[in-house]
Amino acid sequence: MKKTVLFIALLTCLTGCSGLSKLDFWTLYDRAGWQLPEQVIESLNINLGDHVADIGAGGGYFTFLLAEAVGPTGRVYAVDVDMDITEELEYLVSENGAFNVVVILAELEDPLLPDGTIDLVFLCNTYHHIIGRRVDYFSNLRTDLKSEGRVAIVDMKDDLTGILSLFATEGHWTPRQLLLTEMEQAGYRHQSGFDFLPIQNFEIFSVN
Ligand SMILES: C[S@@+](CC[C@H](N)C(=O)[O-])C[C@H]1O[C@@H](n2cnc3c(N)ncnc32)[C@H](O)[C@@H]1O
């Protein structure tokens, strides 16, 4: 409790800092305070009926928001490589009655998505987990996307300073330039980027 109060007090002292002034400091200790999930979903421009893949879905933080966005005629593939996680996701899917969510236990180098069907691939805090042949991973992923398909990547910044550096965990980030370079090497075009997330880069790529 003391730590939380100290943390908030420190943040409050820093409200003059330009990058921080957009934030609601009283909620920053909570993920929604820095993850801004509604703004992320809105920025993705998802249409009802879209097929979206949430690669590295984890606890489903974004999976169920994506499921709402695509609606009952759409589909969300919740992809993860950890069997405990996919079993928990299966449970959450049935608990929430989210019948437009399909859980996939993927392979490290292949999300096992159906070819040519995906409108949007979304990754949050997962890009840095895909280690090894990352350019090959995203190059192969192109076969799963429709011709107008997109890939949206949200991943921790590597250059957090001041109070925001408290959020950084060594290695759990990707330098923005590396992300842009690798995705270009994998055959994507950088379509847009957003700077409203305080501790993460948020970039969108298209296949053509
Ligand atoms: C930090 S969690 C992010 C979870 C979720 N996206 C979120 O924002 O809360 C990263 C997840 O990626 C998964 N993961 C790691 N490597 C992966 C891979 N090659 N393909 C799919 N998922 C992977 C991990 O099992 C873990 O659940």
The ligand as a Gaussian input file, in Angstrom:
#p B3LYP/6-31G(d) Opt

LIG

0 1
 C        3.649000     -11.262000     -22.106000
 S        2.456000     -12.396000     -22.668000
 C        1.305000     -11.321000     -23.455000
 C       -0.119000     -11.757000     -23.263000
 C       -1.195000     -10.845000     -23.835000
 N       -1.005000     -10.584000     -25.245000
 C       -1.299000      -9.552000     -23.079000
 O       -1.033000      -8.499000     -23.644000
 O       -1.669000      -9.620000     -21.892000
 C        3.243000     -13.202000     -24.031000
 C        2.539000     -14.466000     -24.476000
 O        3.119000     -14.899000     -25.697000
 C        3.159000     -16.300000     -25.707000
 N        4.155000     -16.703000     -26.716000
 C        5.506000     -16.739000     -26.601000
 N        6.072000     -17.145000     -27.761000
 C        5.048000     -17.350000     -28.632000
 C        4.975000     -17.783000     -29.988000
 N        6.076000     -18.072000     -30.704000
 N        3.752000     -17.886000     -30.577000
 C        2.622000     -17.594000     -29.873000
 N        2.631000     -17.182000     -28.582000
 C        3.829000     -17.059000     -27.964000
 C        3.491000     -16.676000     -24.269000
 O        3.123000     -17.997000     -23.961000
 C        2.659000     -15.627000     -23.503000
 O        1.371000     -16.106000     -23.189000

